[in-house]
Amino acid sequence: MTEDKPSLSPSKILMMITTITVLWHLVMIANVPAWFGTFISQSTVRAVSLTMAVLLVLMRTWTKGQNKAGPVRKTVDLLVWAALALSCGFVVFFEPLVQDYGFYGQLDQFGLVMALMLCIPLLEALRRTTGPVLPILILTFVAIAMFQQYLPGVLHGRGYSLDRLLFSSYVGTVGVFGKPLGIAVNVVIVFLVFGALMERAGASRWFMDLAMALTGRTCGGPAKAAVVASAMFGSISGSPSSNSATTGVFTIPMMKEAGFKPQFAAAVEAVASTGGMILPPVMGAIAFLMAEWIGRSYLEIVTAALIPAILYYLIVFASVHLEARRRGIKAMPTADIPAFWSTLFHGWYYAIPMAVLIYFLIVKAYPPGMAAIYTSASVILCSFLSPNRSNWLLPRNILLAFHDAVMRWLVIVVITAAVGIMIGALELSGVGLNVSRFIVDLGGGNLLFTLVLVGVVSLIVGMGLDATPAYVTLATLMVPALVQLGVPDIAAHLYVVYWGLASFFTPPTCIAIFVTAPIAGASVWKSGWEAMSLGIAAFLIPIAFALEPALLLEGDLVTIFTATTTALLGSLSLTAGLRGFAFSHLNLVSRLAMSVGGVLLILPGVVPALTGIGLALAGLALCALRPTKEHSARPIEASQDTSE
């Protein structure tokens, strides 16, 4: 009696395709074909990558619990993918014909069919990945470009036919196969592989233990550890939501056990994890995309982003400290705190890949993709220094890391490709420039008012979007308005990044909060409002560096030092005002004085700085001279359900 050979399950097929996907990109990023005298164009690389990504997007729902796809659904999915594969295949195998379209500036009937077979499946893949909001947004801008001759105000224009818009999406340099997709294909995926390998090697747990060893002996240690660990790991994870889940399962229960309220614990993790996207050296994928967009070097981008990122985390860290003092939360028991030197010694090898990354990315100035390849190889080698064999990156763990990385990459690659449709429509119609002019006109030429307008729009646009598409959209619509008013290009781009990322913890969408609140057992709304207070830096720091470029290390040393010092003092004063505690409990008047003084200190100029110092000192003095009942109150119990 013969046994039937086991058939390949969808999960095994997914694992095979994710492995092939990673290997394909490693080979292309390393330019291996050139070793054998073969040239493969970027359009071909991007078309193949998109084909594999959409296949995986359609397939990954086939194995999800009770929603497993039946044969009809699978057949439809494969037909949808086949349409896109044919369109991308035309780009791969008949590239000269596609280039001819670019030369003549229009598509024939066959080209129109190929473009539709690309765009429709891509938008369906986007819908399955992100939900309906982003596809509707993209189609809205396409519709505006088609019918703008009938629209009023800033939306009015000549209008373009569908075939012209499809040409822009299929052949244009800013279309589906444009720069955003190129960053996802040539940079993002290999950095996600690096992050996934670090996770499988146990680095996230080591970062957590190291952070606990550094902060556990101070009041509110677990919450401070969450800030430090999320900062260290968030920059390389590439996703606020992923970082929130990875470190949150460790930090949130410890914060609650220490005495912090559930919503505060959820907010701390969400805000700290979101900050990883603006923290050098990796900054998710945004730094690389920004460098390409504005024609600056990667080193210039991360150098400019350094001081604002430090100020961001300083405010979060200080907020945690003051909240712990206000509630009387003590340090952790010594027995529960990992020994620093022991922790450092047992995981010192995790620092090697970070050093390798900095060496190849900054010192040697290698292309980001190649730097990440070398760094990923170092992670594999260093994993064997771990005394825990489960952290060794043997083939199975490597393949699992590849799978994790590709599953995270799918969202980014589908979004960056689909956003190309929107960018093409915006560039063709001129709506982006019109919106920027409208913002400038609405602001009446006042830079501060315009900054607030752009910030609010950036926050709204960022809601429901991932960090990368939010940045691409805002860079197209909002950045020109700031540049037109004299804001330096790096400052303008970082400005919309900060406000766009704030949507990750700002209600009503607050994606990172939706991850951390269930872990904490807290209300999403309460956690979101708490996060807005903790993450106030995401709203104020960008205004500061947009008005004072010295915070981006532009200018002489004296100016940079002065701007950084006043911003630092302002951050501390504002934090104390928001938390209601400095050296003791603050009454309402003191809180208001310190909050306003902090904001003035963060803003540029001698008069605002002196006024801010005066208000902050007055707030402290007033509270000391006129004690209230709060001063003599006992520490607030963690279980007390207050409404502050």
C-alpha positions in Angstrom: 0.0 0.0 0.0 1.6 3.3 -1.1 1.2 6.5 0.9 0.0 9.6 -0.9 2.6 12.3 -1.2 1.7 15.3 0.9 0.7 18.2 -1.3 2.1 21.7 -0.8 -0.1 23.7 1.5 -0.7 27.4 0.8 1.4 28.3 3.8 4.4 26.4 2.4 3.9 27.9 -1.0 3.9 31.4 0.6 7.1 30.5 2.3 8.7 29.5 -1.0 7.6 32.6 -2.7 8.7 34.9 0.1 12.1 33.2 0.0 12.4 33.6 -3.8 11.3 37.3 -3.4 14.1 38.0 -1.0 16.7 36.2 -3.0 15.6 38.1 -6.2 16.0 41.4 -4.5 19.3 40.5 -2.9 20.6 39.5 -6.3 19.3 42.7 -8.0 20.5 45.1 -5.3 24.0 43.5 -5.4 23.8 43.8 -9.2 24.9 40.2 -9.6 23.8 40.0 -13.3 26.4 42.6 -14.1 29.1 40.2 -12.9 28.2 38.1 -15.9 27.9 41.0 -18.4 24.1 41.2 -18.2 22.2 44.4 -17.7 18.7 44.4 -16.2 16.9 47.7 -16.2 15.2 49.2 -13.2 11.8 49.1 -14.9 12.3 45.3 -15.3 13.3 44.9 -11.6 10.4 46.9 -10.4 7.9 45.1 -12.7 9.0 41.6 -11.5 9.0 42.8 -7.8 5.5 44.2 -8.2 4.3 41.0 -9.8 5.5 38.9 -6.9 4.2 41.3 -4.3 0.7 41.4 -5.7 0.6 37.6 -5.9 1.5 37.3 -2.3 -1.1 39.9 -1.3 -3.8 37.9 -3.0 -2.6 34.6 -1.7 -2.1 35.5 2.0 -5.8 35.6 2.6 -6.2 32.0 1.5 -5.0 30.6 4.8 -6.5 33.0 7.3 -8.7 31.0 9.8 -12.4 30.9 9.0 -11.9 33.2 6.0 -10.1 30.6 4.0 -10.7 31.2 0.3 -12.7 28.6 -1.7 -11.8 27.5 -5.2 -13.9 30.2 -6.8 -12.2 32.9 -4.8 -8.8 31.5 -5.6 -9.6 31.3 -9.3 -10.7 34.9 -9.4 -7.6 36.0 -7.5 -5.3 34.1 -9.9 -7.1 35.7 -12.9 -6.7 39.2 -11.3 -3.0 38.5 -10.7 -2.6 37.1 -14.2 -3.8 40.4 -15.7 -1.2 42.3 -13.7 1.5 39.7 -14.5 0.8 40.1 -18.3 1.0 43.9 -18.0 4.3 43.7 -16.0 5.5 41.0 -18.3 5.1 43.3 -21.3 7.3 45.8 -19.5 9.9 43.1 -18.8 10.0 41.3 -22.2 9.1 44.1 -24.5 10.8 47.1 -22.9 11.8 48.7 -26.2 8.1 48.9 -27.2 7.3 50.6 -23.8 10.1 53.0 -24.4 8.5 53.8 -27.8 5.3 54.8 -26.0 7.4 57.2 -24.0 8.9 58.6 -27.2 5.6 59.2 -28.9 3.9 60.4 -25.7 0.8 58.3 -26.0 -0.6 54.7 -25.8 -2.2 52.8 -28.6 -5.2 50.5 -28.0 -2.9 47.6 -26.9 -1.0 49.9 -24.5 -4.3 51.1 -23.0 -5.3 47.6 -22.3 -1.9 46.8 -20.7 -2.2 49.9 -18.5 -5.7 49.0 -17.3 -4.5 45.5 -16.6 -1.8 47.0 -14.4 -3.8 49.6 -12.6 -7.1 47.8 -11.8 -5.4 44.7 -10.1 -3.0 47.0 -8.3 -5.8 49.0 -6.8 -7.6 45.8 -5.7 -4.4 44.6 -4.1 -4.1 48.0 -2.4 -7.7 47.7 -1.1 -7.0 44.3 0.4 -3.8 45.6 2.0 -4.9 48.9 3.4 -8.7 49.0 3.1 -10.8 51.3 0.9 -9.5 54.7 2.0 -6.3 55.0 0.0 -7.8 53.5 -3.3 -10.6 56.0 -3.0 -8.2 58.9 -2.4 -6.2 57.9 -5.5 -9.2 57.5 -7.7 -10.5 60.9 -6.4 -7.3 62.6 -7.7 -7.6 60.7 -11.0 -11.2 61.9 -11.3 -10.2 65.5 -10.5 -7.6 65.3 -13.3 -10.1 64.0 -15.7 -12.9 66.5 -14.9 -11.1 69.5 -13.6 -12.4 71.7 -16.4 -15.8 71.5 -14.6 -14.4 72.1 -11.1 -14.0 75.4 -9.4 -11.1 77.2 -7.7 -7.8 75.5 -7.1 -9.1 72.3 -8.7 -9.9 73.9 -12.1 -7.8 73.1 -15.1 -7.9 71.9 -18.6 -8.8 68.2 -17.8 -7.1 65.1 -19.2 -8.5 62.1 -20.9 -8.3 58.6 -19.4 -5.7 57.5 -22.0 -3.4 60.4 -21.1 -3.7 59.5 -17.4 -3.0 55.9 -18.1 0.0 56.8 -20.1 1.3 58.8 -17.1 0.7 55.8 -14.8 2.2 53.1 -17.1 5.0 54.9 -18.9 5.6 58.2 -17.1 8.7 58.6 -14.9 6.5 59.4 -11.9 3.9 56.6 -12.4 3.6 53.1 -11.0 7.2 52.2 -11.8 8.5 55.5 -10.5 10.8 56.6 -7.6 8.6 55.5 -4.6 8.4 51.9 -5.9 12.1 52.0 -6.6 12.9 52.8 -3.0 10.6 50.0 -1.8 12.3 47.5 -4.2 15.9 48.6 -3.8 16.1 49.7 -0.2 13.1 49.0 2.0 12.9 45.3 1.6 16.5 44.6 2.6 16.2 46.8 5.6 13.1 44.9 6.6 15.1 41.7 6.2 17.8 43.2 8.5 15.1 44.1 11.1 13.5 40.6 10.9 16.8 38.9 11.2 17.6 41.0 14.3 14.2 40.0 15.8 14.7 36.3 15.1 18.2 36.5 16.6 16.7 37.8 19.9 17.8 41.4 19.6 14.4 42.9 20.6 14.5 41.1 23.9 18.1 42.2 24.5 17.2 45.8 23.7 14.4 45.5 26.2 16.6 44.0 28.9 19.3 46.6 28.3 16.8 49.4 28.5 15.4 47.9 31.8 18.9 47.7 33.2 19.6 51.3 32.4 16.3 52.7 33.7 14.9 50.2 36.2 16.5 51.7 39.2 14.8 55.0 38.6 11.1 55.9 39.3 8.8 54.6 36.6 11.6 52.4 35.2 9.4 50.1 33.0 7.9 53.0 31.2 11.3 54.6 30.7 12.5 51.2 29.4 9.7 51.2 26.9 10.8 54.6 25.6 14.5 53.5 25.3 13.8 50.1 23.8 11.3 51.4 21.3 13.7 54.1 20.3 16.5 51.6 19.8 14.5 49.1 17.9 11.9 51.3 16.2 14.4 52.9 13.9 15.2 49.6 12.2 11.8 47.9 12.4 10.3 50.2 9.7 6.8 50.3 11.1 5.3 52.0 14.2 2.6 49.3 14.4 5.1 46.5 14.2 7.4 48.1 16.8 4.4 48.7 19.1 3.5 45.0 19.0 7.0 43.7 19.2 8.1 45.7 22.3 4.6 46.4 23.7 4.0 42.8 24.7 7.0 43.1 27.1 6.7 46.7 28.3 3.0 47.3 28.7 2.3 44.6 31.3 5.4 45.8 33.2 4.2 49.4 33.2 0.8 48.4 34.5 2.4 46.3 37.2 4.6 49.2 38.3 1.5 51.4 38.8 0.9 53.3 35.6 -2.7 53.5 34.3 -3.5 51.2 31.3 -4.1 54.1 28.9 -0.9 55.7 29.9 1.0 52.5 29.3 -0.6 52.1 25.9 0.2 55.7 25.0 3.8 55.5 26.0 4.5 52.5 23.8 2.6 53.9 20.8 4.3 57.3 21.0 7.8 55.9 21.6 7.4 53.3 18.7 6.2 56.0 16.3 9.2 58.1 17.0 11.5 55.4 15.6 10.5 56.5 12.1 12.2 59.9 12.7 15.2 58.6 14.7 18.5 58.1 12.8 20.3 56.1 11.5 17.6 54.2 9.6 14.4 56.1 10.1 12.3 53.4 8.5 12.3 54.0 4.7 11.6 57.7 4.9 15.2 59.0 5.0 16.1 57.1 1.8 13.0 58.3 0.0 13.6 61.9 1.2 17.2 61.8 0.0 16.1 60.7 -3.5 13.2 63.2 -3.6 15.2 66.4 -2.7 18.5 65.3 -4.2 20.4 65.4 -0.9 22.7 62.8 0.5 21.5 60.3 3.1 24.0 61.6 5.6 22.6 65.1 5.2 19.1 63.8 6.0 20.0 61.9 9.1 22.3 64.6 10.4 19.5 67.2 10.1 17.0 64.8 11.8 19.2 64.1 14.8 18.4 67.0 17.2 14.7 67.1 16.6 14.5 63.3 17.2 16.4 63.7 20.5 14.1 66.5 21.6 11.1 64.3 20.7 12.3 61.4 22.9 13.4 63.8 25.6 9.9 65.1 26.0 8.4 61.5 26.1 11.1 60.4 28.6 10.6 63.5 30.8 6.8 63.0 30.7 7.2 59.4 31.9 9.5 60.6 34.7 7.2 63.3 35.9 4.1 61.1 35.7 5.9 58.5 37.8 6.9 61.2 40.4 3.4 62.6 40.4 1.9 59.2 41.1 4.5 58.2 43.6 5.7 55.2 41.5 8.9 53.9 42.8 11.8 52.1 41.2 11.5 48.5 40.5 12.7 45.9 43.0 16.4 45.3 42.5 15.7 41.6 42.1 13.6 42.3 39.0 16.2 44.5 37.3 18.7 42.9 34.9 22.3 43.6 35.8 23.6 46.1 33.3 27.1 44.7 32.7 25.8 41.2 32.6 23.1 42.1 30.1 25.5 44.0 28.0 28.0 41.2 28.0 25.5 38.5 27.1 24.2 40.5 24.1 27.1 42.7 23.1 27.3 41.0 19.7 23.9 42.7 18.8 25.8 46.0 18.6 28.1 44.6 15.9 25.4 44.8 13.1 24.6 48.4 14.1 28.2 49.3 13.9 28.5 47.5 10.5 25.4 49.5 9.3 26.9 52.8 10.4 30.3 51.9 8.9 29.0 51.0 5.4 26.1 53.5 5.3 27.8 56.6 6.7 31.6 56.1 6.8 32.0 54.2 3.4 28.8 55.9 1.9 27.7 52.7 0.3 24.3 52.7 -1.4 21.7 51.9 1.3 20.7 48.6 -0.2 24.3 47.3 -0.3 24.9 48.6 3.3 21.9 46.7 4.5 23.0 43.5 2.7 26.4 43.5 4.5 24.6 44.4 7.8 22.2 41.5 7.4 25.1 39.1 6.7 26.7 40.3 9.9 23.5 39.6 11.9 23.5 36.0 10.7 27.2 35.6 11.7 26.8 37.3 15.1 23.7 35.2 16.0 26.0 32.2 16.6 27.6 34.1 19.4 24.4 33.8 21.4 24.4 31.1 24.1 20.7 30.5 23.3 20.6 28.1 20.4 17.1 29.2 19.5 18.6 32.6 18.5 21.0 31.1 16.0 20.1 32.0 12.5 20.1 28.6 11.0 18.3 28.1 7.6 14.8 27.7 9.2 15.1 30.9 11.2 16.5 32.7 8.2 13.6 31.6 6.1 11.1 32.7 8.8 12.8 36.1 8.9 12.5 36.4 5.2 8.8 35.5 5.4 8.3 38.1 8.2 10.2 40.8 6.2 8.3 40.2 3.0 4.9 40.2 4.7 5.7 43.7 6.1 7.1 44.8 2.8 3.9 43.9 0.9 2.1 46.9 2.3 4.9 49.3 1.4 5.5 48.0 -2.2 1.8 47.9 -3.1 1.2 51.4 -1.6 4.3 53.0 -3.3 3.3 51.5 -6.7 -0.3 52.6 -6.4 0.6 56.1 -5.1 2.4 56.4 -8.5 -1.0 56.6 -10.1 -1.9 59.5 -7.8 1.4 61.3 -8.3 1.1 61.0 -12.1 -2.4 62.5 -12.0 -1.3 65.4 -9.7 1.7 66.2 -11.8 -0.3 66.1 -15.0 -3.2 68.2 -13.7 -1.1 70.7 -11.7 -3.5 70.3 -8.7 -0.5 69.8 -6.3 0.9 73.2 -7.2 -2.5 74.8 -7.1 -3.2 73.4 -3.6 0.2 74.7 -2.4 -0.6 78.2 -3.8 -4.0 78.0 -2.1 -2.4 77.2 1.2 0.1 80.1 0.8 -2.7 82.5 -0.1 -4.9 81.2 2.8 -2.0 81.8 5.2 -1.7 85.4 3.9 2.0 85.0 3.6 2.3 84.5 7.4 4.7 81.6 7.9 3.5 80.5 11.3 -0.1 80.4 10.3 0.8 78.6 7.1 2.8 76.0 9.2 -0.3 75.4 11.3 -2.5 75.0 8.2 0.0 72.6 6.6 0.4 70.7 9.8 -3.4 70.1 10.2 -3.7 69.0 6.6 -0.7 66.7 7.1 -2.3 65.2 10.2 -5.6 64.6 8.4 -3.9 63.1 5.2 -1.8 60.9 7.4 -4.8 59.3 9.1 -5.3 55.7 7.9 -2.2 55.8 5.7 1.2 54.1 6.3 4.2 56.3 6.9 5.6 56.0 3.4 2.4 56.9 1.3 1.6 59.6 3.7 5.0 61.2 3.2 4.8 60.8 -0.6 1.3 62.4 -0.7 2.3 65.3 1.6 5.6 65.9 -0.2 3.6 66.4 -3.4 0.8 68.5 -2.0 2.2 70.4 1.0 5.9 70.8 0.8 5.9 73.2 -2.1 3.9 75.7 0.0 6.5 75.7 2.7 9.4 76.0 0.3 7.7 78.9 -1.4 7.7 80.8 1.9 11.4 80.2 2.4 11.5 77.1 4.6 14.6 75.0 3.7 13.8 71.8 1.7 14.9 69.4 4.4 13.0 71.3 7.0 9.9 71.3 4.8 10.0 67.6 4.2 10.7 66.7 7.8 7.9 69.0 8.9 5.2 67.0 7.0 6.8 63.7 8.2 6.4 64.7 11.8 2.8 65.8 11.5 1.9 62.9 9.3 3.4 60.4 11.7 1.4 62.0 14.6 -1.7 60.4 13.1 -0.4 57.0 14.3 -1.3 58.0 17.8 -3.9 60.7 17.3 -7.6 59.8 17.4 -9.7 58.8 15.5 -7.5 56.5 13.4 -4.4 56.2 15.7 -3.2 52.9 14.2 -0.4 52.4 16.8 -2.9 52.9 19.6 -5.2 50.3 18.1 -2.2 47.9 18.6 -1.2 48.9 22.1 -4.6 49.6 23.7 -5.8 45.9 23.5 -2.5 44.8 25.0 -3.0 47.2 27.9 -6.7 46.5 28.2 -7.4 50.2 27.8 -9.9 52.4 26.0 -8.6 53.4 22.5 -10.0 56.9 23.0 -8.5 57.5 26.4 -5.2 56.0 25.2 -5.3 58.3 22.1 -5.8 61.5 24.1 -3.1 60.5 26.5 -0.8 59.9 23.6 -1.4 63.3 22.1 -0.2 64.8 25.4 2.9 62.6 25.5 3.6 63.1 21.8 3.2 66.9 21.8 6.7 67.1 20.4 5.4 65.8 17.1 3.4 69.0 16.7 5.7 71.6 18.2 9.3 70.5 17.4 8.7 70.7 13.6 7.3 74.2 14.0 10.5 75.0 15.9 12.9 73.7 13.2 10.9 75.2 10.4 11.2 78.6 12.0 14.8 78.0 13.2 16.8 75.8 10.8 19.7 75.8 13.4 17.8 72.9 15.0 18.6 71.0 11.8 22.3 71.8 12.3 22.3 74.5 9.7 24.3 77.6 10.8 27.2 78.5 13.0 27.9 76.6 16.2 26.8 79.5 18.5 23.4 79.6 16.8 23.0 75.9 16.8 23.9 75.7 20.5 21.6 78.5 21.5 18.6 77.1 19.5 19.2 73.6 20.9 19.5 74.8 24.5 16.4 76.9 24.4 14.4 74.2 22.7 15.7 71.7 25.4 14.6 74.0 28.3 11.3 74.7 26.5 10.7 70.9 26.1 11.2 70.3 29.8 9.0 73.3 30.9 6.2 72.3 28.5 6.4 68.7 29.7 6.1 69.8 33.4 3.2 71.9 32.5 1.3 69.2 30.7 2.0 66.6 33.4 1.2 69.0 36.3 4.4 68.2 38.1 7.9 69.7 38.4 9.6 69.4 41.7 6.2 69.2 43.3 2.6 69.2 42.1 1.7 72.3 40.1 -1.5 74.3 40.4 -3.5 75.4 37.4 -1.8 78.8 37.1 1.7 77.3 37.3 0.8 74.6 34.7 -0.4 77.3 32.3 2.6 79.5 32.9 5.1 76.6 32.4 3.3 75.3 29.3 3.2 78.7 27.6 6.8 79.4 28.7 7.9 76.1 27.2 6.2 76.8 23.9 7.9 80.2 23.7 11.3 78.7 24.5 10.9 76.2 21.7 10.2 79.0 19.2 13.1 81.0 17.8 14.1 84.5 18.8 15.6 86.3 21.8 12.3 87.9 23.0 10.3 84.7 23.0 13.1 82.9 24.8 13.4 85.5 27.5 9.7 85.6 27.9 9.5 81.9 28.1 12.2 81.7 30.8 10.4 84.3 32.8 7.0 82.5 32.6 8.6 79.1 33.4 10.4 80.5 36.5 7.3 82.4 37.5 5.3 79.2 37.3 7.7 77.4 39.6 7.9 80.3 42.0 4.2 80.8 42.2 3.6 77.1 42.9 6.3 77.2 45.6 5.0 80.4 47.3 1.3 79.5 47.0 0.9 75.8 47.9 -2.4 74.2 47.2 -4.0 71.0 48.5 -2.2 69.1 45.8 1.2 69.8 47.3 0.3 68.0 50.5 -1.6 65.2 48.8 -0.4 61.7 49.0 0.9 60.0 45.8 -1.9 59.2 43.4 -2.8 55.6 43.4 -2.5 53.8 40.1 -5.9 52.3 40.5 -7.6 55.7 41.1 -9.7 56.4 38.1 -9.0 60.1 37.7 -10.0 62.1 34.6 -6.9 64.3 34.2 
